[in-house]
């Protein structure tokens, strides 16, 4: 029997990964990663909680609460003034045309009033849009608000003529 001798080869060099594992350096990396997960998750959740467009706090809520008597006085002034207001909406491209029929005690259109409207989609109540309304040929005050969503909207109006001030607000269901 003949035996053939093959030259001896050096064992393959250990990869960097195997040396890393063999030295036990993977454990600190695993611990750091496990500790980083709740920190990253907490940061993400804090960001989402503070940047949620569906959540809003009423602007100047404290001032409005302190001025509750003034709000009630405005309600009495509205009743004494006898004006009435009705709002309708219609799509105008990606905007919302809000038309307000403003009438005095006799039912006639209130001319030369300064009318301002603020509106927002209830599911995005941080995004309040405002515009001054102008009296149209149809006898209604019109304002275009950048409210592209369909659904329930809140519209607040402030109309003034001379020393008379009238306020109203509506919840309007807007389709596409």
Order of alpha helices (4+ residues) and beta strands (2+ residues): alpha-alpha-alpha-alpha-beta-beta-beta-beta-beta-beta-beta
